[in-house]
Amino acid sequence: MNAAGDPMTRAGFEYVLEKHVRAAAEKLPDLKGRSVSPHQLRHSCAVIMLQATRDVRKVALWLGHSDMRTTEIYLRVDPSEKLEAMEAVLPPSLRRGRFKAPDALIASLQG
């Protein structure tokens, strides 16, 4: 809602968002020249909500979607994030890492 109590337009929200991104860029130089859109905020919020609730239905309700397929669009994430999430639930013996050869193997190769 704006000061008059009317709902904010999309253009109005984009204007306010851009103003805050410019102000934030003064303190966080990495933001300078970057585009931040309402869609990006909505996507990030949806992913965080899914992580917190583990319930796509709750995310759909919060976003106001009547069709779960619409919500799924917002929940797509970067493949590297998917790998990190999978690794978080893998047993340590199956996780990625650097191979460290046992001393006995090194000794047998050197001998």
C-alpha positions as CSV (number, residue, x, y, z in Angstrom):
1,M,0.0,0.0,0.0
2,N,1.2,3.5,-0.7
3,A,0.7,6.5,1.6
4,A,-2.8,7.0,0.3
5,G,-3.7,3.4,1.1
6,D,-3.9,2.3,-2.5
7,P,-2.1,-0.9,-3.6
8,M,1.4,-0.4,-5.0
9,T,1.7,-0.8,-8.7
10,R,4.4,-3.1,-10.3
11,A,6.2,0.0,-11.6
12,G,6.0,1.6,-8.2
13,F,7.5,-1.5,-6.5
14,E,10.3,-1.6,-9.2
15,Y,11.1,2.0,-8.5
16,V,11.3,1.5,-4.7
17,L,13.4,-1.6,-5.2
18,E,15.8,0.1,-7.5
19,K,16.2,3.0,-5.0
20,H,17.0,0.5,-2.2
21,V,19.4,-1.5,-4.4
22,R,21.3,1.8,-5.3
23,A,21.5,2.7,-1.5
24,A,22.7,-0.8,-0.7
25,A,25.3,-0.7,-3.4
26,E,27.0,2.2,-1.6
27,K,27.8,-0.1,1.3
28,L,28.1,-3.3,-0.8
29,P,30.1,-2.6,-3.9
30,D,29.4,-6.0,-5.4
31,L,25.8,-4.8,-6.0
32,K,26.9,-1.9,-8.3
33,G,25.8,-2.5,-11.8
34,R,23.8,-5.6,-10.9
35,S,20.2,-6.0,-11.8
36,V,17.8,-7.0,-9.0
37,S,14.2,-7.6,-10.0
38,P,11.0,-8.3,-8.2
39,H,11.0,-11.8,-9.7
40,Q,14.5,-12.5,-8.3
41,L,13.3,-11.5,-4.8
42,R,10.2,-13.6,-5.2
43,H,12.2,-16.6,-6.4
44,S,14.7,-16.2,-3.5
45,C,12.0,-15.9,-1.0
46,A,10.2,-19.1,-2.3
47,V,13.4,-21.1,-2.1
48,I,14.1,-19.9,1.4
49,M,10.5,-20.7,2.4
50,L,10.8,-24.2,0.9
51,Q,14.1,-24.8,2.8
52,A,12.4,-23.6,6.1
53,T,9.1,-25.4,5.7
54,R,9.9,-28.4,3.4
55,D,6.4,-28.0,2.1
56,V,5.7,-26.8,-1.5
57,R,2.0,-26.3,-0.6
58,K,2.9,-23.7,2.0
59,V,5.1,-21.9,-0.4
60,A,2.3,-22.0,-3.0
61,L,-0.2,-20.5,-0.5
62,W,2.3,-17.8,0.5
63,L,2.9,-16.9,-3.1
64,G,-0.8,-16.9,-3.9
65,H,-0.6,-19.7,-6.5
66,S,-3.7,-21.8,-7.2
67,D,-1.6,-24.3,-9.3
68,M,1.4,-26.1,-7.9
69,R,3.1,-26.0,-11.4
70,T,3.3,-22.2,-11.1
71,T,5.0,-22.5,-7.7
72,E,7.5,-25.1,-9.1
73,I,8.8,-22.4,-11.5
74,Y,9.9,-20.3,-8.5
75,L,11.6,-23.2,-6.8
76,R,14.0,-24.1,-9.6
77,V,17.5,-23.6,-8.3
78,D,21.1,-23.6,-9.6
79,P,22.5,-27.1,-10.2
80,S,25.4,-26.5,-7.9
81,E,23.0,-25.7,-5.1
82,K,21.2,-29.0,-5.8
83,L,24.5,-30.8,-5.5
84,E,25.3,-29.1,-2.2
85,A,21.9,-30.1,-0.8
86,M,22.4,-33.7,-1.9
87,E,25.9,-33.8,-0.3
88,A,24.4,-32.5,2.9
89,V,22.4,-35.7,3.3
90,L,25.0,-38.1,1.9
91,P,27.1,-40.3,4.4
92,P,30.6,-38.8,4.8
93,S,32.1,-41.8,3.0
94,L,30.3,-40.9,-0.2
95,R,30.9,-37.1,-0.2
96,R,33.2,-35.4,-2.6
97,G,36.7,-34.6,-1.4
98,R,40.3,-35.0,-2.0
99,F,41.7,-38.5,-2.1
100,K,44.5,-39.0,0.5
101,A,46.4,-42.2,-0.2
102,P,47.3,-44.2,2.9
103,D,51.0,-44.3,3.9
104,A,51.1,-48.0,3.1
105,L,50.0,-47.4,-0.5
106,I,52.6,-44.6,-0.9
107,A,55.3,-46.9,0.5
108,S,54.4,-49.8,-1.8
109,L,54.5,-47.4,-4.9
110,Q,57.9,-46.0,-3.9
111,G,59.4,-49.5,-3.2
